[in-house]
């Protein structure tokens, strides 16, 4: 009887060990899946931040381009020009607000350097300034590109 009891105890212990091993394997697998999901969510969040910055910076570029085109031969003392110029500067401030919280990087530096010259209002009419803004916005666009695996 003692041997039977020892055999049952051994069988229960073995089943318990097997169940524990299976549970550990499931837990490890679940942890791996959860980590992959968290990593993916972080990458998507990061990309959304770049997309938002790109949207604001590109809109600022478009507004500056429109300002240069529409008011090409008009005085900067024109009230309509002043209003349009102020709107462009407000849009650049929006882009700067987003860019200011990003880590230091070449696209962010390019945006700040290209738009720093607006301390001189005449720079808003500069074709070279528009080109520098375009270059900066393109750098941000490259960071914001959608990973092609999302489309699969």
C-alpha positions in Angstrom: 0.0 0.0 0.0 2.9 2.3 0.8 4.3 1.7 -2.7 1.0 2.5 -4.3 0.7 5.7 -2.3 4.3 6.6 -3.3 3.5 5.9 -6.9 0.4 8.1 -6.9 2.3 10.9 -5.2 5.1 10.6 -7.8 2.5 10.6 -10.6 0.8 13.7 -9.2 4.2 15.4 -8.7 5.2 14.6 -12.3 1.8 15.9 -13.7 2.3 19.1 -11.6 5.8 19.6 -13.0 4.6 19.0 -16.6 1.7 21.5 -16.0 4.1 24.0 -14.6 6.4 23.7 -17.6 3.5 24.1 -20.0 2.2 27.1 -18.1 5.7 28.6 -18.1 6.0 28.1 -21.9 2.6 29.7 -22.5 3.6 32.6 -20.2 6.9 33.1 -22.1 5.0 33.0 -25.4 2.4 35.5 -24.2 5.2 37.8 -22.9 6.9 37.7 -26.2 3.7 38.6 -28.0 2.9 41.4 -25.5 6.5 42.8 -26.0 6.0 42.7 -29.8 2.7 44.6 -29.5 4.2 47.2 -27.2 7.2 47.7 -29.5 4.9 48.1 -32.5 2.6 50.5 -30.6 5.7 52.6 -29.7 6.9 52.7 -33.3 3.4 53.7 -34.5 3.2 56.5 -31.8 6.7 57.7 -32.8 5.7 57.9 -36.4 2.5 59.7 -35.6 4.6 62.4 -33.9 6.7 62.8 -37.0 3.6 62.9 -39.2 2.0 65.6 -37.0 5.2 67.7 -37.1 5.4 67.2 -40.9 1.8 68.3 -41.3 2.4 71.5 -39.4 5.8 72.3 -41.1 4.5 71.5 -44.5 1.5 73.8 -43.9 3.9 76.6 -42.9 5.9 76.0 -46.0 2.8 76.2 -48.2 1.7 79.4 -46.5 5.1 81.0 -47.0 5.1 79.9 -50.7 1.6 81.4 -51.1 2.7 84.6 -49.3 5.7 85.0 -51.7 3.6 84.2 -54.8 0.6 86.4 -53.9 2.4 89.4 -52.5 5.4 89.2 -54.8 5.3 92.8 -56.1 3.4 94.4 -53.2 4.7 96.5 -50.3 5.3 94.8 -47.0 3.5 97.7 -45.4 0.2 96.5 -47.1 -2.3 95.6 -44.3 -3.2 92.4 -46.2 0.4 91.4 -46.5 1.0 92.1 -42.8 -2.0 89.9 -41.9 -0.8 87.1 -44.2 2.7 87.4 -42.9 1.5 87.2 -39.3 -0.5 84.0 -40.2 2.6 82.5 -41.6 4.6 83.3 -38.5 1.9 81.8 -36.3 2.0 78.6 -38.4 5.8 78.4 -38.0 5.3 78.8 -34.2 3.0 75.9 -34.2 5.6 73.8 -36.1 8.3 75.0 -33.7 6.1 74.1 -30.7 6.0 70.5 -31.9 9.6 70.4 -33.0 10.9 71.8 -29.7 10.0 68.6 -27.8 11.8 66.3 -30.3 15.3 65.1 -29.5 18.1 66.9 -31.4 18.2 65.6 -34.9 19.2 66.9 -38.4 15.6 67.5 -39.6 14.7 69.4 -36.4 17.9 71.5 -36.6 17.3 72.3 -40.2 13.8 73.5 -39.5 15.0 75.8 -36.7 18.0 77.1 -38.7 15.9 77.8 -41.8 13.2 79.6 -40.0 15.4 81.5 -37.5 16.0 84.2 -40.1 12.4 85.3 -39.9 13.5 87.7 -37.1 14.1 89.8 -40.2 10.7 90.1 -41.9 12.3 90.6 -45.3 13.4 87.0 -45.2 9.8 86.0 -45.8 10.2 87.2 -49.4 13.5 85.3 -49.9 13.4 82.5 -52.5 16.5 81.1 -50.8 14.7 81.0 -47.5 11.7 79.2 -49.1 14.2 76.6 -50.5 15.8 76.1 -47.1 12.4 75.6 -45.5 11.6 73.1 -48.2 14.8 71.2 -47.5 13.9 71.2 -43.8 10.4 70.0 -44.4 11.7 67.2 -46.7 13.9 66.0 -43.9 10.9 65.8 -41.6 8.8 64.1 -44.3 11.5 61.4 -44.6 11.2 60.7 -40.9 7.4 60.6 -41.2 7.3 58.1 -44.0 4.9 55.2 -43.4 6.6 51.8 -43.0 5.6 49.8 -46.0 4.9 46.8 -43.8 1.8 48.6 -42.6 0.3 48.3 -46.1 0.8 44.5 -46.2 
